[in-house]
Amino acid sequence: MPRYARVRALWAAALAVAGLAGAVAPASSGAYVDERANVCRAEAGNPCAYGLVVTSWHRPGTGPRTVSWVYATRSPAKDRNLARWWYQTPGGTARVGGSWRGGRTVKSWTEITWGSGGHDRIGPGLPAGSRICVEFNYGATARPCITLT
């Protein structure tokens, strides 16, 4: 493997790990509260076989949370990985938020994204306490989930 390819692979791995690091990283952006939550689910000795990162924002107070980015990972990478995300409001039924989407293999894992992470909207306004989960199309037993604060 050429040196530049190894360096790119190491940077990609470092960025993925940095994206999954920390439980919740709240930040303030003017008139909005930006939140980021993530979780890893273990399987077969891999401590982060399935990962989920969700970025949301809302106005201060009790306003609805707007999901702007969902990032799912699966390791090791599998051929033809597909994933979708869904949400459930407190006391409500589960609904699909993002349809099945194919993944991109990065070194030894697959990553699948919806949205861009800005103050755009990729799903409905959700109340605090709503749960967001991701599921993979086959061979996956774990469904990583987070709860919006």
Backbone bond lengths (Angstrom), bond angles and torsions (degrees), N, CA, C in turn:
res aa  C-N    CA-C-N  psi(-1)  N-CA   C-N-CA  omega(-1)  CA-C   N-CA-C  phi
1 M - - - 1.455 - - 1.527 107.72 -
2 P 1.347 118.16 125.85 1.465 119.93 178.76 1.524 111.32 -60.86
3 R 1.313 114.94 154.38 1.463 120.49 -175.69 1.526 112.34 -58.81
4 Y 1.351 117.81 -44.08 1.461 119.85 -178.26 1.527 111.77 -63.57
5 A 1.324 118.05 -31.84 1.462 121.10 177.86 1.533 110.41 -68.99
6 R 1.337 116.90 -38.63 1.458 120.10 177.30 1.528 110.81 -64.98
7 V 1.328 116.24 -41.74 1.464 120.71 -179.59 1.528 109.71 -63.90
8 R 1.342 117.74 -43.96 1.461 120.96 177.84 1.524 111.04 -62.04
9 A 1.328 117.33 -41.78 1.460 121.22 179.61 1.531 110.50 -63.79
10 L 1.331 117.06 -41.75 1.462 120.51 178.42 1.531 111.23 -64.66
11 W 1.337 117.25 -40.77 1.471 120.30 177.73 1.518 110.86 -64.18
12 A 1.319 117.43 -42.20 1.467 120.73 179.21 1.524 110.36 -62.02
13 A 1.318 116.87 -43.65 1.462 120.32 178.90 1.531 110.52 -64.17
14 A 1.331 117.06 -42.29 1.457 120.86 179.79 1.524 111.31 -63.42
15 L 1.328 117.73 -40.46 1.462 120.80 178.43 1.522 111.58 -66.14
16 A 1.326 117.39 -39.84 1.465 120.33 178.82 1.523 110.69 -64.56
17 V 1.324 116.88 -43.47 1.462 120.75 179.11 1.522 110.24 -65.39
18 A 1.332 117.59 -41.04 1.462 120.45 178.48 1.525 110.67 -63.58
19 G 1.320 117.21 -35.98 1.466 120.95 177.73 1.505 112.17 -66.13
20 L 1.329 117.53 -28.87 1.455 121.08 -179.35 1.525 113.12 -95.81
21 A 1.327 118.11 -3.70 1.462 120.73 -176.68 1.528 111.24 -77.47
22 G 1.312 116.92 145.23 1.458 122.51 176.52 1.520 112.42 84.41
23 A 1.308 116.86 147.02 1.469 120.23 -178.39 1.515 111.71 -80.15
24 V 1.322 118.17 -55.10 1.458 122.45 177.71 1.517 107.16 -142.71
25 A 1.317 116.52 132.21 1.456 120.75 -179.94 1.522 109.44 -122.50
26 P 1.346 118.64 80.55 1.458 119.61 -179.70 1.522 111.24 -71.02
27 A 1.300 116.27 146.55 1.453 122.18 176.71 1.517 107.78 -144.54
28 S 1.312 117.07 158.63 1.442 120.76 178.17 1.513 109.33 -110.81
29 S 1.312 116.88 136.62 1.449 122.10 -179.71 1.525 108.21 -131.64
30 G 1.325 116.52 83.23 1.446 120.19 179.98 1.518 111.62 65.31
31 A 1.341 116.61 -118.06 1.458 121.68 -176.87 1.523 112.28 -88.85
32 Y 1.313 118.46 11.31 1.453 121.98 -177.37 1.523 110.85 -124.48
33 V 1.320 115.49 156.61 1.457 122.26 171.24 1.521 106.10 -110.06
34 D 1.324 116.88 119.20 1.462 122.41 178.86 1.520 108.55 -99.08
35 E 1.324 116.87 134.64 1.460 120.98 179.81 1.513 109.76 -131.12
36 R 1.319 114.56 148.08 1.456 121.57 177.27 1.520 107.25 -135.12
37 A 1.322 116.35 129.07 1.462 121.35 179.28 1.520 108.42 -130.14
38 N 1.302 116.49 147.26 1.462 120.11 179.65 1.518 110.79 -149.07
39 V 1.327 114.46 160.52 1.454 121.48 -178.99 1.526 108.54 -153.55
40 C 1.316 116.66 150.96 1.465 123.32 172.72 1.523 108.02 -122.07
41 R 1.307 116.62 141.86 1.470 122.16 175.45 1.518 107.92 -116.91
42 A 1.303 116.19 131.71 1.466 121.80 -178.36 1.526 110.34 -86.19
43 E 1.328 115.31 154.13 1.462 121.99 172.53 1.524 108.67 -161.94
44 A 1.315 116.39 136.80 1.468 123.53 175.06 1.528 112.76 49.76
45 G 1.322 116.54 44.60 1.456 120.63 176.44 1.520 114.85 82.25
46 N 1.312 119.20 -5.56 1.464 122.52 177.26 1.523 107.58 -93.46
47 P 1.355 118.58 114.27 1.463 120.80 -174.48 1.527 114.19 -66.53
48 C 1.325 117.76 -19.09 1.468 120.12 178.89 1.526 109.06 -136.60
49 A 1.333 116.39 57.94 1.465 120.24 -179.42 1.520 110.86 -67.09
50 Y 1.351 117.00 -33.85 1.456 122.36 178.70 1.516 108.17 -129.36
51 G 1.327 117.15 127.68 1.456 120.44 -179.33 1.517 111.43 -126.00
52 L 1.329 115.51 155.03 1.454 121.95 178.51 1.522 108.87 -145.40
53 V 1.333 116.36 130.40 1.461 122.89 173.35 1.520 106.90 -126.65
54 V 1.330 117.08 131.65 1.461 121.99 179.19 1.521 108.53 -127.60
55 T 1.336 116.36 130.62 1.455 121.86 173.85 1.518 107.71 -110.86
56 S 1.330 116.21 130.36 1.462 121.34 178.75 1.519 108.72 -138.04
57 W 1.310 115.97 165.74 1.464 121.38 178.06 1.519 109.48 -147.57
58 H 1.323 115.26 157.86 1.461 121.37 177.18 1.514 109.50 -161.39
59 R 1.304 115.10 164.89 1.462 120.06 174.72 1.528 107.84 -76.75
60 P 1.326 117.81 150.29 1.465 119.70 179.24 1.525 111.25 -55.79
61 G 1.306 116.10 147.02 1.459 121.30 -178.44 1.516 110.39 105.28
62 T 1.303 116.32 -135.97 1.456 119.80 -173.77 1.524 113.57 -110.64
63 G 1.325 118.46 19.03 1.458 121.06 -178.07 1.521 112.83 -61.82
64 P 1.336 116.31 161.31 1.469 119.69 179.68 1.526 111.35 -65.41
65 R 1.318 115.81 149.27 1.465 121.98 177.26 1.521 108.05 -86.43
66 T 1.313 117.18 132.17 1.454 122.40 178.96 1.520 108.33 -107.06
67 V 1.312 116.91 118.85 1.463 121.70 179.26 1.527 107.87 -79.89
68 S 1.346 116.14 127.69 1.458 119.82 -179.01 1.528 113.41 -117.75
69 W 1.342 118.30 -15.37 1.465 119.94 -179.50 1.521 109.04 -156.39
70 V 1.319 116.32 131.44 1.454 122.83 173.51 1.523 106.40 -126.67
71 Y 1.339 115.96 128.59 1.462 122.65 -176.37 1.525 107.49 -128.84
72 A 1.326 116.26 118.73 1.467 121.37 -179.21 1.522 109.45 -116.03
73 T 1.334 116.32 142.06 1.466 120.82 176.49 1.516 109.65 -130.10
74 R 1.327 114.00 152.46 1.459 121.06 175.87 1.521 108.01 -140.16
75 S 1.319 116.16 131.59 1.454 120.84 -179.24 1.523 108.66 -138.28
76 P 1.296 118.27 132.83 1.460 127.74 1.95 1.534 111.32 -75.18
77 A 1.323 115.07 161.19 1.457 121.40 -179.92 1.528 110.01 -63.02
78 K 1.317 116.42 141.57 1.465 123.12 177.05 1.531 108.10 -121.82
79 D 1.334 115.85 149.59 1.463 119.50 175.50 1.519 109.36 -65.84
80 R 1.305 115.88 143.81 1.468 123.28 175.48 1.528 113.42 57.21
81 N 1.328 117.31 37.82 1.464 119.78 175.78 1.516 110.57 -65.85
82 L 1.306 115.81 133.24 1.454 123.09 171.91 1.522 107.17 -129.10
83 A 1.314 115.93 150.41 1.462 120.22 176.09 1.518 108.54 -146.62
84 R 1.335 115.06 159.27 1.455 121.68 171.93 1.521 107.33 -142.83
85 W 1.325 116.47 157.89 1.458 119.39 176.12 1.512 108.87 -116.37
86 W 1.324 114.06 151.99 1.454 120.55 179.14 1.512 109.01 -140.35
87 Y 1.316 115.11 163.32 1.464 120.81 -178.11 1.522 109.93 -135.03
88 Q 1.317 114.44 158.15 1.451 121.09 177.11 1.519 108.04 -142.86
89 T 1.324 116.69 121.02 1.453 120.80 177.05 1.525 108.66 -77.97
90 P 1.329 118.44 157.58 1.463 119.77 179.31 1.534 110.99 -56.34
91 G 1.313 116.77 122.39 1.450 122.39 -179.40 1.522 114.89 78.40
92 G 1.337 117.42 -0.26 1.454 121.09 -178.12 1.523 112.19 -99.93
93 T 1.319 115.74 -178.42 1.460 121.06 177.84 1.524 109.56 -95.90
94 A 1.316 116.14 158.11 1.459 121.39 179.92 1.529 109.64 -72.48
95 R 1.334 115.87 138.74 1.464 122.31 179.02 1.522 108.92 -135.40
96 V 1.325 116.05 147.17 1.461 120.84 179.31 1.524 109.42 -73.25
97 G 1.322 116.32 129.64 1.461 121.64 177.56 1.511 111.96 -98.03
98 G 1.326 116.55 -39.43 1.459 122.25 179.49 1.512 109.77 -135.49
99 S 1.316 117.05 128.80 1.461 121.22 -174.84 1.531 111.65 -69.14
100 W 1.334 115.57 171.98 1.463 121.49 -179.72 1.522 109.14 -56.63
101 R 1.316 115.02 133.32 1.460 121.53 -178.47 1.517 108.34 -140.00
102 G 1.328 115.63 142.53 1.460 121.23 178.75 1.517 111.66 -76.21
103 G 1.318 114.93 152.88 1.455 120.95 -178.74 1.513 113.05 -98.03
104 R 1.320 114.29 169.06 1.456 122.58 176.74 1.529 106.64 -119.45
105 T 1.320 116.15 127.63 1.453 120.16 -179.97 1.525 109.49 -79.45
106 V 1.337 115.18 128.98 1.458 123.01 176.57 1.519 106.57 -126.95
107 K 1.327 115.70 107.85 1.466 122.15 -176.58 1.523 110.51 54.84
108 S 1.330 119.14 -103.44 1.463 120.28 -175.85 1.527 113.37 -111.26
109 W 1.322 118.56 7.57 1.454 120.42 179.86 1.525 110.15 -130.07
110 T 1.316 115.17 166.61 1.458 122.37 175.44 1.512 107.89 -111.42
111 E 1.332 117.09 137.19 1.457 120.23 176.06 1.526 109.58 -123.85
112 I 1.334 114.62 141.86 1.459 122.63 -178.20 1.520 106.80 -135.22
113 T 1.341 117.62 130.97 1.463 120.27 -177.51 1.523 111.78 -129.08
114 W 1.323 114.64 154.23 1.457 124.36 171.72 1.517 106.02 -132.84
115 G 1.330 118.27 134.12 1.459 122.24 178.04 1.504 112.59 83.95
116 S 1.349 115.32 -172.55 1.463 119.74 -176.37 1.520 113.85 -131.00
117 G 1.316 118.82 -10.42 1.462 120.59 175.99 1.508 115.28 92.55
118 G 1.329 119.46 -3.64 1.457 120.88 176.05 1.519 109.72 -82.00
119 H 1.308 116.94 -154.02 1.460 120.25 177.36 1.521 110.13 -94.91
120 D 1.325 115.78 40.12 1.450 120.99 173.46 1.523 108.42 -92.42
121 R 1.300 117.28 177.23 1.465 121.35 -176.75 1.518 108.60 -126.55
122 I 1.347 116.55 126.63 1.461 120.08 176.08 1.515 111.77 -114.74
123 G 1.295 116.78 -0.22 1.459 121.10 -179.78 1.512 109.75 -153.65
124 P 1.318 117.34 -175.34 1.460 120.77 -179.76 1.521 111.96 -74.54
125 G 1.332 116.30 164.05 1.457 120.14 171.62 1.519 108.51 -69.86
126 L 1.322 117.53 128.80 1.458 121.89 -174.79 1.527 110.39 -119.12
127 P 1.320 118.45 141.04 1.462 119.93 176.71 1.527 111.15 -73.03
128 A 1.320 115.21 159.79 1.468 119.63 174.12 1.525 107.98 -57.56
129 G 1.311 116.94 145.46 1.454 121.79 -179.01 1.515 113.35 92.51
130 S 1.335 117.19 -4.74 1.469 119.93 176.82 1.516 109.69 -70.25
131 R 1.306 115.37 147.58 1.466 121.92 -178.31 1.524 109.25 -107.36
132 I 1.337 116.43 134.95 1.462 122.47 176.56 1.522 107.52 -120.42
133 C 1.333 115.98 130.33 1.463 121.60 -178.62 1.523 109.50 -131.98
134 V 1.317 115.25 160.72 1.461 121.03 174.55 1.521 107.73 -125.76
135 E 1.337 115.69 143.79 1.460 120.00 175.73 1.516 109.36 -132.01
136 F 1.330 114.87 147.28 1.459 121.53 179.74 1.517 109.92 -102.86
137 N 1.332 116.70 158.23 1.464 121.35 -169.55 1.518 115.04 -70.85
138 Y 1.309 120.51 -35.51 1.461 118.94 -178.08 1.524 110.11 -153.03
139 G 1.313 115.22 152.54 1.457 121.28 174.87 1.509 114.44 69.25
140 A 1.314 118.36 6.30 1.462 120.61 -177.90 1.527 109.27 -103.65
141 T 1.305 116.08 125.99 1.457 119.68 178.78 1.521 111.68 -100.61
142 A 1.323 118.01 -21.39 1.457 121.91 -177.36 1.516 110.63 -100.59
143 R 1.316 115.88 143.48 1.463 122.49 173.83 1.513 107.46 -125.03
144 P 1.329 117.84 99.87 1.457 118.85 179.20 1.531 110.54 -66.97
145 C 1.328 116.38 138.60 1.464 122.87 -178.82 1.520 110.39 -135.46
146 I 1.327 116.47 150.87 1.463 122.39 170.87 1.529 107.86 -130.19
147 T 1.325 116.02 160.93 1.462 122.19 177.19 1.523 108.02 -117.41
148 L 1.337 116.85 127.79 1.462 121.17 178.98 1.517 109.49 -70.79
149 T 1.331 115.85 136.15 1.469 121.06 -179.95 1.506 111.49 -96.28
